[in-house]
Amino acid sequence: MAKPKYIYNAETCAYEPFFLTGKQRLNKSIRFVGIAFGCSIIAALWFNFNFKNWDEIKKKKKNQALKAEWEILEDKIHNTDSQLSIIESNDDDSYRILLDMPRLDEAVRKGGTGGSEKFPLLSNERVTLIEKVYGQLSKLKNRLTVERQSIAEINKEVNVKEEMMVTRPAMQPIDNRNLTTLHTIFGLRLHPIHHEWKNHNGLDLVAPYGTPVYASGNGNVSVAKMMGTYGNVIFLNHGFGFETRYAHLSKFNVSEGQRVKRGELIGFVGSTGLSEAPHLHYEIRYKDKFVNPVTFLYTDTKQSEYNKLLQPN
Ligand SMILES: [Zn+2]
């Protein structure tokens, strides 16, 4: 049995037991249920407004994590883009200039536009984001492909230039210590034997009989024989349009078809053919035309001597 409640009676100045009637009890119960129901509705609405449901909370957290990952990914793409730009810039503004190669066309560098993928299962907003990243990655991929091809092209050119540097006539064929005189008359001169004006197509390096003669650049011995006014002569084919000729030799140290390197001993100074005294008649031909050998002696000659040699005789 429920404990009775007490109420203060002012007339009797005492607490007296108080009992609710059945109707009062019913009203109280209805009020309680009503208030409880109301509170539940308010609580449900508040909860729904603030949190909706747990799934959504989880999705929200997941989205935040994805957003953070997304920002990291975009940073990485941006960094890669910057690094690639530096490599492209070095390629165009340094390597290609040094090797005398044309810059790559901007249109070739940019390549395709990318971002053509379709994503039917994703919302428009996500498709836009993903397409953007795919587009950026696609452009990077195209630029990398172009740069890889460009570097391969540069490497090839380096090899060609390297080969050109070692084959190009760039050394005096007689050691300066053995040289008595250097006659630099190239072009029209009064011939010392014929006493008439004739073109002199080479350089005369006067040295004692038997002085070693060296190849001025890498090449193939195309001729090594007695040949008319040249006397004993060696022709070296250097490739890239260059040929050198070494005339009036006393003796050969190479034979036709042999491959020689710059500085290799190929023969000895003599006076065979149309010659008055031991000397080396040295010629350089470029694309089947005689050129002045003096301009190819730079590596063995001091700047002051070189300038003097270039003066008209
Ligand atoms: Zn000569």
Residues whose N, C-alpha, C, O or C-beta is under 5 A from the ligand:
A	BS01	ZN	L203 D204 H281
